[in-house]
Amino acid sequence: MAQNIIQAVRGMNDILPEDTPYWQELEATIRDVLMAYGYQEIRTPVLEKTDLFKRSIGEVTDIVEKEMYTFEDRNGDSLTLRPEGTASCVRAAIQNGLLHNQVQRLWYMGPMFRHERPQKGRYRQFHQIGVETFGMTGPDLDAELILLTARLWKNLGLDGLELQINSLGTSEARKVYREKLVEYFTANKNQLDEDSLRRLESNPMRILDTKNPEMRAVVEGAPKLTEYLDTESQEHFDSLCSLLDAAGVKYRINPCLVRGLDYYSRTVFEWVTDKLGAQGTVCAGGRFDPLVEQLGGKSVPAAGFALGLERLLVLVRDNLQPDHLPHVYLVLVGEITQQPGLVLAEQLRDEITGLRILTHCGGGSFKSQFKKADKSGAKVALILGDDEISSKTISIKYLREDKPQEIVEQSVLSEWLINYFGGAGLNFSN
């Protein structure tokens, strides 16, 4: 590639026309499931004040310390491209009065930004769909979130995901547990890697989530948070397990599942796979009851999850069958046909809801137009030439079937197309 051509920023990828139909079908499937559960979409800015993420995610997390895209604007304000969506959603809900004596089930979709090493299914600009709920305290809501994701996998034909769950209890319970954890890992400092040594004082629970196989033994020997849970949190977790059992959802209790963000409390969960290498989490979430108050609102219980679309698409692309190709390709033979051809195409779009018609533009020989018609993926080519204009007919050539060419009156062309594409969802709009 020539050196003077500007390329995309590393880890920020173009999604090309051959790929976007798969994205659109994936997004539509997720959207349909969310609507079936009564969730409403919210759209927030990609740029927020840096303090929002420091206060929510936690200043000693990897995201805030090493991964955020942060800069000063012309007014000297510190701004950050959102590294995740929960904080922005909570900020918007507080700012716009969505939480006052209300129950909310919200979802959002869009790009997030983290400066980390790009790898399979993990990029510096990546896309998430997030779900956030407010005003519901019980384990039934936690179960609904998990059931919603399980239905999503079912609708996408995705098998082989493992659901892992855990409870982080209250902040008071975690404070006691944290002291025991620091005591244990300090006594085993010689077995900790560099990352874990750095987290020992600032965020020791994150050591439990290490991906370093050499630390497996020391992590497995660590005290378990379940031993320090308060009674209410334990009852909440037991109820969640009972609800999942009743719904037939299989799960594994993982005492090392702590999530990487400071705002989580009580229930946490992840859906994981072994098909994405080291980064095996497809969907993750849980309760974040303290976050609304932490960001300046009145205390409101909250829970949610996020899933990465790039990772999910890697797993389900072969299951998707987007219907995006044109139904027909309009071949225009000669300059005299350009005006009536464009008028005819518009007339067909008016008369037939859902018709995808690709009109040839830019001239070219009859042969070259047919090559483009065949390459387009259309099932039939409509041919408009001088003879068709004078006789008010249209010639129809089948591109995917071995059938003889037909000639029909333009006045009944819409009916012919609807009859032919009867299974394509076409219908008269008037």
N, C-alpha and C positions, 0 to 999 in steps of 0.2 A: 504494500500500500504506500502511496506517495507520502513523503514526510510532511507535506504542507496541509494534508487533510486532517481536520480536527476530529478526534475520536471521543466517544462517550467517556465520562469519568469511570474509572475502574470500579466495578461492583454496581454500576447503575446501567441497566440494560434496556435496549429497545425491545419492545414487543411487536413483532412484525405481523403484517396482514395474514400470513399463513397460520399464525398462532392465536390471534385475537378471537376467532370464533370459539376456541376451546375455553379461553378465559370467560367469554360471555356466557357460554353454557354453564360453566362451573358457578359463576356468580349468580346466574338466574336460578339454578338449583338451590343454592344456599338461601337466596332471597325468598323463594317459595316456602322453604321450611320455616324460616323466621316469621313470615306472614301467617303461616298455619298456627303458630304459637302466640300470635298477637303482638309481636314486637314491631316497633316503629323506628324508622331511620332518622338519624341525626347526622349532620355534616359539620365538621369543625375545621378551622384553619390548619394548615400544615406547619405554621410558624407560631410559636408561643413564647412568652417570657421565660427565660431560663429558670427563674426561681420556681416556676410551677413544677418542673421536673425534679429539681433539687429537694423540694419539700415533699413530693409524693413518692418518687422512686427511692430516694435516700442518697445523700452525698457520698457515702462510702461504697456504693455499688459500682460494678464495672461499667455500667451504662453511663452514669454521670461522670465517673472519674476518667474514662478512657474512650468512650464511644460516641458521645454526642457531637453533632455539628453545631457549634456555638460561635456567634460573632456579635460585634457591636454594630448597631445601625447608625445612621447619620446623627441621631439624637443622643448617641452614647448609651442607649439601652441595650442590655444583653438579651439576645434572642436566640432561640434554638429550634432547629427543624425537629419536629416531634419524633422521638425514638420509639414511642408506643402511644396507644390511643386512650387508655383509661383516664389519665390525668386530664387530658383535653375534654373528654366527655363530662367528667365531674365538674370541671371549671365551667363549662357551658351550662350545665344543669343548675349550678348555684347561681351563676350570673343572670340567667333568664327565668329564675323562679320556678323551675320545674319540680322542685323537691318539697315545696311547702304543702304539707298534708296531702301528698299525692304518692301514688305508686306508679313507677315508671319501668317499662321494659323497652330498652333502646338498643339500636345496633348502628354500626357505622362501617364504612369500607374506604380504604385509601392507602396511599404510600406512607411508609415510615422510613426513618433514616438512622443508621448506626454505622460508625466508622470501625468496621471489624474486617477480619480477613475473609474475603469472598470464598465460598465453597459450595458444594452441591446443595441447592435448595436454600442457600443463605447468602444474601447480597447486602450491599450498603444502602441501596434503595430497595425495599421489599414491600409487599402489599399484604395488608391484614384485613380480615373482617373481625370486628370485635362486638361483643354483646355485653351490655351493662344493665343491671337491674337495681332499683332503689326502693326502699320502704318495706321490704319483706325480710323477716328475721329467721324464719323457720328452715329446717332441713328439707322441707318439701320444695322450696325454691331451688336449693342446691341440686336436688334430684332432677327437677325439671330441666335445668341447664345441661345436666349430663344426658338425660333422655333425649333432649333436642339434638345434641351432637351425635348420639347413637343413631337417631333417625337420619341424620344427614349422611352418615357413612352408609347406611342402608340404601338411601336413595341414589348415592353415587356408586353403589356396587363395590364398596371398599371393604375388604376383609383383612384380617390379620393385625388389627390395632389392639393394643393392650391398654386397658384403663387402669391407671394407678391413682390411688387416693390416699389422703392423710389428713390429719387435723393439726393445726399449729396452735390451737387454743387461744387464750387471751394474751394480751401484752404482759400482764402480771405473771402468768404461768411461764411465758417465754423468758422473762427476766430471770426467774429462778433457774430455768433450764440452761440459759446462756452461761450462767456462772459455773454450773456443773460441766458444761461442754468445754469452757475455757480451761478449767482445772484438768480435765481429762487430756485435752490435746497438748497442753503445756507439758504434762508429764510424758508425752510421746512426741515431743518436738522433733526428735531425730528421724521420725518417719514422715514428716510433712514436707511437701514440695514448696517451691518458692511462693506460688499463689496462695497456698493455705497458710503459710507463715504470715503473709501480708494480711490475710483475713482474720487471723487469730484474735486480735483485739478489736478490730472494727466490725466484723460480721461473721462470727464463728459458725453460725448455722449454715452458711454457704459452703463450708468445707464438706458438709455431708453430701453436697450435690456435685462433688468433684467427678470429672470424667477420667482421671488418672487411674489406670488399673493397678498401679503399684501401691496405691493408697487404700485399696479395697479392704484389706484386713484391718487396718487401724480405724477406718470408718465403721465397719461392721461391729467393732468392739466398743464404739462410743455409746454413751447413755442415750436412751430413746426418749423422745419428747412425750410419747404416750404415757410414760411413767410419771410425768409432771403435769398432765392435763388437769384443769379444774373440773369439778363435777359437771357443771352445765355444758362445757365443751364436749366432754366425753358422752353425755347423753345426746347432744346434738349429733355427734358423729355416729353413735350407735343407731339413731333413728334414720340417718341417711343410709347407712348400710342396709337396714331393714327395708327401706323403700326401694333401693336398687335390687335387693334380693326378690322382692315381690314383683318387680317389673322384668325380672329375668336378665338383668344387666350384669355381666361378669366383671369382676374387678380384682385388683390385688392391692392390699394395704402396704404401702411403701413408707416406712418410718423415716427414710432419708429424703423424702420428697419435701422440699422446703420452699421452692420457687425463689426467683432471684430478686424480687422486688420487696421493699420494706413494708408496703401497705397491706400485705395479706394477713388474714386472721382466720382461725378455725379452718373450715374446709378448703383444701387445695386439691387439684386433680390435674392429671395429664393423660392424653392419649398418645402413646408412643409406638414406634415401629422400628424394625431392624433393617429396613430397606433404604434408609437415607444416610448410612454411615454413622459417624459420631453424633451428628445432629438429628436425633431420632424423634424429637417432640413435634407432633403435628398440630396439637391443640392443647392449650393449657389455661387454667383459670382457678377460680375459687372466690372466697369471701374477702372483702376489703372494707369491713365495717368502720374502721377508724378514719378512712380517707376523706370523707366529706367534711368532717369536723377539722381534720388536719389542714384542709385547704380553705378554711374560713367559713364553712357553712355550719348549720346546726347538725347535730349528730343524727345520721340516717344510716340504717343498715344497707349494705350494698354487696353485690356479687356479680361475677361475669366471667367471660373467657375471651380468648383471642386465638385465631388460627391463621397460619401463614399460607397465602394462596400459592406462592411458588412451590413450596414443599408439597402441598396437597395436590397440585396439578401434576407433579412428577408421579404421584401414586395413582391418579385416576385418569390420566389423559387417554389411555387405551380404552377406557370404558365410555368416554364421551363420543357422541356422534352428532356434532353440530350440523344443523341444516342451514347452510349459509350460501350455497351456490345459487347462481341465477336459474330461474325456471326456463327462461327463453333468451335467445340472443337474436336481436333484430339486425339482419343484414340489409344494407342499403346499397343498391346497385345504381351508380350514377349520381351526379350532383343534383339532378332534378328531384331525387327522392329524399333529400335531406330534410326539407321543410315538412312535407307530408309524413315522413318517417317519425320525426320528433313529435308531431301532433298526434299521430297514432299511438305512440308509446305513452304519452300523457293520458290519452283517452282510456287506454287499457288499465293504467294505474288507477284512474278514477273509478272505473267500472268493477275492478276486481280487487278486493281487499286481500293483501298479503302477496300479491304478484311481484316477483323479482325479475325485472326485465332489463337486460344489458343492451343498450343501443350502441351500435358501432358508430364511432366518431373518427374523423381524421382521414376519410377516404381510403383508397386502397383497392386492389383488384378483387374480383369475386373470389378467387382462390385464396388470397391472403386473409380475407374476411372469414372464410370458412375455417381456416386454420385457427384463427382467434376464437371463433365460436366453439370449436371442438375443445380448445384448451380451457375455455371458461368453465367447463363442467356443466353447461346447460343441457337439458334433455332434448330440446328442439330448437331449430333455427327458423325464424320467420323471415321470408325473403320478400323484399319490396323492390321491384324494378319498374321500368316504364310500362311493361305489359300489365302488371298488377295495378298500377295507378289508373290506367285507362279503363280497366275492367272492374275496378273497385274490389279486387280480390287480394289474397295473400297466399304465397306458396309456403308450405310447411315441410321441412325436412327433418326427419328423425335422426338425432345424433347418437343415441345410445341403443337403438333397436334397428333390426334389419326389416324395415318396412318401406314400401314405396312412398315417394313424395306425394303430398296431397295439395289440392287447391281449394280454399274455402272463401266464401264471401266475407268481406271485412265487416259487414253488418252482423254476422253471427260468430265472429272470431272470439269474442269474450265467452260465449257459451261453449265453443269448442275447447278453449283452454280450461275452463272450469271442469268440463267433463273429463278431459284428459288428465288433469292434475287433481282429480277428485280426492285423493288421499293426502294432498299437500296443504289442506286447510284453506283453500281458496273459496271465496264466495262473493256473490254480488253485494256491493255496498249500497245499492239503491234499487 
